Amino acid sequence: MDGSGESVIGSGGGWRLDTPASPAKPLPAQARVAAKGILPGAPGRVTVPDPAESPWRGIGLLNLFSGGNLVRIGTGFLCQPDVLLTARHNLLPANYDAAGIWLGYDRILNPDVQPRLIRAWATHSTLDLAVLILSSASPGTFRLGGAVPGDDAVVTLAGYAMPYPDNGARCTYSDGKVVASSATRLSYVISTREGDSGGPVFVESGSTPRAICVHTTSAAAGDPGNSGQPLTPQVVSDIETMIEWARAQIGAQT
């Protein structure tokens, strides 16, 4: 790989951590998440009707553990049949010793989902993005990029936002309008909470959903909405470089 490709990679390598058999229930303190991502006037979140169907089956619950305790919850989505795209801050700092991904999981509607084993990973050097190479392919891939909708266009965000009813993880979604867009940030009036980071912001495009953004950030004072990293052509190219680099780490394991 040339120097420009290497400069995209922040960290990563072969994955050697354990995979739990099932998702964890958040501890009471984790379930009492801050409401800073809840936006006045934004529609409420809705539980996905069938997590085993498109587009929801390509969205994954990410749990990270240390000493058997849940330490972090996030979301990711398939950008290739065996590659999960997520937010970098879901993986860093690496204060965990086990991790699991459950695609299309819902404690009530789809509880028997098996965890996907992780083979390798890579983070972007400057952007809040990461990829995880999985041990097997799954249906539900999102297309990346394409034209970013302008202001007032309606987009959908989905993720495993806490708190969960009955403390059981489930994917929820909401539609909302784009309120600001640039090459580095897309803002939208969709309420989010902890656990949503890494989730897709997408539009329907025929039979395949098209992800235009990865959710990363709750609104701060003065922000027009919650926001994420737009999937511009350059960013999509960087993700392809990250995937290529991470795949090369699989064979490098000893």
WOLIN-V505311 format. One record per residue. N is the residue number from 0. RES is the residue in one letter. SS is DSSP state (H for helix, E for strand, L for the rest). OMEGA is omega in radians with two decimals (NA if undefined). Layout:
n=N res=RES ss=SS omega=OMEGA
n=N res=RES ss=SS omega=OMEGA
This chain:
n=0 res=M ss=L omega=-3.11
n=1 res=D ss=L omega=-3.07
n=2 res=G ss=H omega=-3.12
n=3 res=S ss=H omega=3.09
n=4 res=G ss=H omega=3.13
n=5 res=E ss=H omega=-3.08
n=6 res=S ss=L omega=3.10
n=7 res=V ss=L omega=-3.01
n=8 res=I ss=E omega=3.07
n=9 res=G ss=E omega=3.12
n=10 res=S ss=E omega=3.13
n=11 res=G ss=E omega=-3.14
n=12 res=G ss=E omega=3.04
n=13 res=G ss=E omega=-3.08
n=14 res=W ss=L omega=-3.07
n=15 res=R ss=L omega=-3.07
n=16 res=L ss=L omega=3.12
n=17 res=D ss=E omega=3.09
n=18 res=T ss=L omega=3.10
n=19 res=P ss=L omega=-3.11
n=20 res=A ss=L omega=-3.08
n=21 res=S ss=L omega=3.08
n=22 res=P ss=L omega=3.13
n=23 res=A ss=L omega=2.96
n=24 res=K ss=L omega=3.12
n=25 res=P ss=L omega=3.03
n=26 res=L ss=L omega=-3.12
n=27 res=P ss=H omega=-3.13
n=28 res=A ss=H omega=3.12
n=29 res=Q ss=H omega=-3.12
n=30 res=A ss=H omega=3.13
n=31 res=R ss=L omega=-3.04
n=32 res=V ss=L omega=3.14
n=33 res=A ss=L omega=-3.10
n=34 res=A ss=L omega=-3.05
n=35 res=K ss=L omega=3.12
n=36 res=G ss=L omega=3.12
n=37 res=I ss=L omega=-3.04
n=38 res=L ss=L omega=3.08
n=39 res=P ss=L omega=3.09
n=40 res=G ss=L omega=3.12
n=41 res=A ss=L omega=3.11
n=42 res=P ss=L omega=3.08
n=43 res=G ss=L omega=3.10
n=44 res=R ss=L omega=-3.09
n=45 res=V ss=E omega=3.06
n=46 res=T ss=E omega=-3.13
n=47 res=V ss=L omega=-3.01
n=48 res=P ss=L omega=3.14
n=49 res=D ss=L omega=-3.05
n=50 res=P ss=L omega=3.12
n=51 res=A ss=L omega=-3.13
n=52 res=E ss=L omega=3.09
n=53 res=S ss=L omega=0.02
n=54 res=P ss=L omega=-2.96
n=55 res=W ss=H omega=-3.08
n=56 res=R ss=H omega=3.11
n=57 res=G ss=H omega=-3.13
n=58 res=I ss=E omega=-3.01
n=59 res=G ss=E omega=2.99
n=60 res=L ss=E omega=3.11
n=61 res=L ss=E omega=3.06
n=62 res=N ss=E omega=3.09
n=63 res=L ss=E omega=-3.01
n=64 res=F ss=E omega=2.98
n=65 res=S ss=E omega=-3.11
n=66 res=G ss=L omega=-3.13
n=67 res=G ss=L omega=-3.14
n=68 res=N ss=E omega=3.09
n=69 res=L ss=E omega=-3.13
n=70 res=V ss=E omega=-3.11
n=71 res=R ss=E omega=3.11
n=72 res=I ss=E omega=3.10
n=73 res=G ss=E omega=3.14
n=74 res=T ss=E omega=2.99
n=75 res=G ss=E omega=3.13
n=76 res=F ss=E omega=-3.09
n=77 res=L ss=E omega=3.00
n=78 res=C ss=E omega=2.90
n=79 res=Q ss=E omega=-3.07
n=80 res=P ss=L omega=3.14
n=81 res=D ss=L omega=-3.14
n=82 res=V ss=E omega=3.08
n=83 res=L ss=E omega=3.04
n=84 res=L ss=E omega=-3.10
n=85 res=T ss=E omega=3.10
n=86 res=A ss=L omega=3.14
n=87 res=R ss=H omega=-3.06
n=88 res=H ss=H omega=2.99
n=89 res=N ss=H omega=-3.04
n=90 res=L ss=L omega=-3.09
n=91 res=L ss=L omega=-0.01
n=92 res=P ss=L omega=-3.07
n=93 res=A ss=L omega=-3.11
n=94 res=N ss=L omega=-3.07
n=95 res=Y ss=L omega=-3.13
n=96 res=D ss=L omega=3.09
n=97 res=A ss=E omega=-3.13
n=98 res=A ss=E omega=3.11
n=99 res=G ss=E omega=3.08
n=100 res=I ss=E omega=3.12
n=101 res=W ss=E omega=-3.11
n=102 res=L ss=E omega=3.09
n=103 res=G ss=L omega=-3.06
n=104 res=Y ss=L omega=2.96
n=105 res=D ss=E omega=-3.04
n=106 res=R ss=L omega=-3.13
n=107 res=I ss=L omega=-2.99
n=108 res=L ss=L omega=-3.08
n=109 res=N ss=E omega=-2.97
n=110 res=P ss=L omega=-3.01
n=111 res=D ss=L omega=3.11
n=112 res=V ss=L omega=3.10
n=113 res=Q ss=L omega=-3.14
n=114 res=P ss=L omega=3.04
n=115 res=R ss=E omega=3.11
n=116 res=L ss=L omega=3.13
n=117 res=I ss=E omega=-3.11
n=118 res=R ss=E omega=-3.12
n=119 res=A ss=E omega=-3.11
n=120 res=W ss=E omega=3.06
n=121 res=A ss=E omega=3.02
n=122 res=T ss=E omega=3.06
n=123 res=H ss=E omega=-3.08
n=124 res=S ss=L omega=-3.08
n=125 res=T ss=L omega=-3.09
n=126 res=L ss=L omega=-3.12
n=127 res=D ss=L omega=-3.09
n=128 res=L ss=L omega=3.06
n=129 res=A ss=E omega=3.05
n=130 res=V ss=E omega=3.07
n=131 res=L ss=E omega=3.10
n=132 res=I ss=E omega=-3.07
n=133 res=L ss=E omega=-3.05
n=134 res=S ss=L omega=-3.14
n=135 res=S ss=L omega=-3.13
n=136 res=A ss=L omega=3.11
n=137 res=S ss=L omega=3.07
n=138 res=P ss=L omega=3.05
n=139 res=G ss=L omega=-3.10
n=140 res=T ss=L omega=3.02
n=141 res=F ss=L omega=2.91
n=142 res=R ss=E omega=-3.12
n=143 res=L ss=E omega=2.96
n=144 res=G ss=L omega=-3.00
n=145 res=G ss=L omega=-3.08
n=146 res=A ss=L omega=3.08
n=147 res=V ss=L omega=3.14
n=148 res=P ss=L omega=3.11
n=149 res=G ss=L omega=3.12
n=150 res=D ss=L omega=-3.13
n=151 res=D ss=L omega=3.02
n=152 res=A ss=L omega=-3.11
n=153 res=V ss=E omega=3.09
n=154 res=V ss=E omega=3.13
n=155 res=T ss=E omega=3.02
n=156 res=L ss=E omega=3.10
n=157 res=A ss=E omega=3.13
n=158 res=G ss=E omega=-3.10
n=159 res=Y ss=L omega=-3.11
n=160 res=A ss=L omega=2.99
n=161 res=M ss=L omega=-0.05
n=162 res=P ss=L omega=3.13
n=163 res=Y ss=L omega=3.01
n=164 res=P ss=H omega=-3.13
n=165 res=D ss=H omega=3.10
n=166 res=N ss=H omega=3.11
n=167 res=G ss=L omega=-3.04
n=168 res=A ss=L omega=3.03
n=169 res=R ss=E omega=3.14
n=170 res=C ss=L omega=3.07
n=171 res=T ss=E omega=-3.13
n=172 res=Y ss=E omega=3.00
n=173 res=S ss=E omega=3.02
n=174 res=D ss=E omega=3.10
n=175 res=G ss=E omega=-3.09
n=176 res=K ss=E omega=2.96
n=177 res=V ss=E omega=-3.11
n=178 res=V ss=E omega=3.08
n=179 res=A ss=E omega=3.13
n=180 res=S ss=E omega=3.05
n=181 res=S ss=L omega=3.13
n=182 res=A ss=L omega=-3.06
n=183 res=T ss=L omega=-3.06
n=184 res=R ss=L omega=3.01
n=185 res=L ss=E omega=-3.13
n=186 res=S ss=E omega=-3.03
n=187 res=Y ss=E omega=3.13
n=188 res=V ss=L omega=3.07
n=189 res=I ss=L omega=-3.14
n=190 res=S ss=L omega=3.12
n=191 res=T ss=L omega=3.06
n=192 res=R ss=L omega=3.13
n=193 res=E ss=L omega=-3.06
n=194 res=G ss=L omega=3.14
n=195 res=D ss=L omega=-3.05
n=196 res=S ss=L omega=-3.09
n=197 res=G ss=L omega=-3.14
n=198 res=G ss=L omega=3.14
n=199 res=P ss=E omega=2.86
n=200 res=V ss=E omega=-2.92
n=201 res=F ss=E omega=3.01
n=202 res=V ss=E omega=3.06
n=203 res=E ss=E omega=-3.13
n=204 res=S ss=E omega=-3.06
n=205 res=G ss=L omega=-3.11
n=206 res=S ss=L omega=-3.09
n=207 res=T ss=E omega=3.09
n=208 res=P ss=E omega=-3.11
n=209 res=R ss=E omega=3.13
n=210 res=A ss=E omega=-3.14
n=211 res=I ss=E omega=-3.02
n=212 res=C ss=E omega=2.98
n=213 res=V ss=E omega=-3.13
n=214 res=H ss=E omega=-3.10
n=215 res=T ss=E omega=-2.84
n=216 res=T ss=E omega=3.00
n=217 res=S ss=L omega=-3.09
n=218 res=A ss=L omega=2.98
n=219 res=A ss=L omega=-3.14
n=220 res=A ss=L omega=3.12
n=221 res=G ss=L omega=3.10
n=222 res=D ss=L omega=-3.13
n=223 res=P ss=L omega=-3.12
n=224 res=G ss=L omega=2.97
n=225 res=N ss=E omega=-2.94
n=226 res=S ss=E omega=-3.14
n=227 res=G ss=E omega=-3.10
n=228 res=Q ss=E omega=3.10
n=229 res=P ss=E omega=3.14
n=230 res=L ss=L omega=3.11
n=231 res=T ss=L omega=3.11
n=232 res=P ss=H omega=3.12
n=233 res=Q ss=H omega=3.13
n=234 res=V ss=H omega=3.10
n=235 res=V ss=H omega=3.08
n=236 res=S ss=H omega=3.09
n=237 res=D ss=H omega=3.12
n=238 res=I ss=H omega=3.09
n=239 res=E ss=H omega=3.08
n=240 res=T ss=H omega=3.11
n=241 res=M ss=H omega=-3.14
n=242 res=I ss=H omega=3.13
n=243 res=E ss=H omega=-3.14
n=244 res=W ss=H omega=-3.12
n=245 res=A ss=H omega=3.12
n=246 res=R ss=H omega=3.13
n=247 res=A ss=H omega=3.14
n=248 res=Q ss=H omega=-3.14
n=249 res=I ss=H omega=3.13
n=250 res=G ss=L omega=-3.10
n=251 res=A ss=L omega=3.14
n=252 res=Q ss=L omega=3.10
n=253 res=T ss=L omega=NA
